[in-house]
Amino acid sequence: MSVLPSTHPAASLCGGSPAPVVRTRALHVVPEARTLPSVVGAGLRVPTLHGETAYANLDHAASTPALETVKAAVDRALETYSSVHRGAGFASRLTSAWYEQARAEVAAFVGAREGDAVIFTRTTTDSWALLSKALPSRTTVFVFGTEHHSTLLPWGRFRTVRLPVPQTVEDAHALLEEALADHPSRHRLVVVAAASNVTGEVWPIERFATLAHEHGARIAVDAAQLSAHRPIDLAAWDADYVAFSGHKTYAPYGVGVLAGRSDWLDAGNPYLLGGGATRSVTEDGTTWATGPARHEGGSPNVIGAIALAAACSTISRHREAIEEHETRLLERLRAGLEGVAGVEVLSIFGDDSDRVGVVAFTIDGWDSSLVSQVLSVEHGIGVRDGKFCAHLLIDELLEDPWGERSSTAVRASIGLGSTLEGVERLVAAVATLVEHGTDADWTLTESGWALEGTDPRDVEVERPW
Ligand SMILES: Cc1ncc(COP(=O)(O)O)c(C=O)c1O
């Protein structure tokens, strides 16, 4: 492949050389759709109360491990690492070219249209913070109570119309339709997650995009829980913006993405003021760049961008195998948990909803934070417990007028670092807990549940640096 990177204003503005023209080619050319890509650390063994065991990683919704291809791409890029859009040396030209090629790879991954901007950020949270600052003044934002806090909160209290947690997709559609009709305004933005970080349920984005556009509103899609599992497609969805995070997409190198319509982004306030974001600076004032540079002030995270591009490329090539693997594990996980007395799997829209591999559950009579500690210490399983930065949703799903139910849940989430054995181990561990209780003695202390005796995880491990 030969790609000529687009021009970047930073090149001439920070005293650097013109945009680089470097011929490069893709590393992989053979599609390998049927094989499962491997992750770094797949063989990790962890200490438990009963000795060392293989780590059962069921916590991908929080952060995924890195793909081997991502690590290899980063290692290679480090060999010639240099400044981006700021140098005339060969290494700088190559690094700059790769940065723009990474943008093109991500653009393809999200189904960006001609003219859409692809901006590298730090995380989904960062992407929404950027978009919220770039919105035209007095934009009204519509957001459901189902959302993760990073998607619920950044828009400002007074211009946000918060919709209740819906019970069905139809309900969600009706609630949004009514709210759009009730709140006319020149600029409006609907924000919705493509997949819930609590229940894994997938929202029909095309339907909500059509509804938003019928009312003259735009739609921004939180794909943080979708990016590693299902295709993102701005064009096919007819959605206006999408955001996702590298650390949830097998590229944990401090990178995120905001992609979509460039008009608001080009007119809005630059996100990070400084080198690279300017067109000209004089005593009389500053003219800001347009395009991604406007919001990417400072030296870019090129290693993050390359890591993410490698992840996008690998995921796209192995899409079929990834979906097959995750569907198999998810079916087993749900069936197994639902077969244990006292376990309740949480759901917004009901049992038959389409889902990615995220399952939140409660166990009657058991504190979720104790359950996750027991799973780790007694069984070598990694899950998360709590409210998952989605307090409104969890409070609604666990509402209990008598206050007898847990106010938090346990979340198991699947990805390329998960195995069928790990899922079986979780199901067996939950069943054992319900039937026989814990193996060890646990006490609730001020800082949470603690083992009576030594915690096997308190081993000395050499620092990586
Ligand atoms: C649905 C959803 N949106 C947004 C976020 C925020 O992502 P980040 O922490 O990468 O900013 C998360 C993180 O868990 C999430 O699950």
The ligand as a Gaussian input file, in Angstrom:
#p B3LYP/6-31G(d) Opt

LIG

0 1
 C      -20.328000       2.644000      27.656000
 C      -19.130000       3.386000      28.149000
 N      -18.976000       4.659000      27.795000
 C      -17.916000       5.368000      28.188000
 C      -16.947000       4.827000      28.996000
 C      -15.777000       5.641000      29.395000
 O      -14.651000       5.134000      28.799000
 P      -13.204000       5.684000      29.200000
 O      -13.005000       5.317000      30.634000
 O      -12.286000       4.956000      28.293000
 O      -13.237000       7.140000      28.972000
 C      -17.072000       3.508000      29.414000
 C      -16.070000       2.904000      30.310000
 O      -16.295000       1.951000      30.981000
 C      -18.187000       2.774000      28.963000
 O      -18.324000       1.488000      29.309000

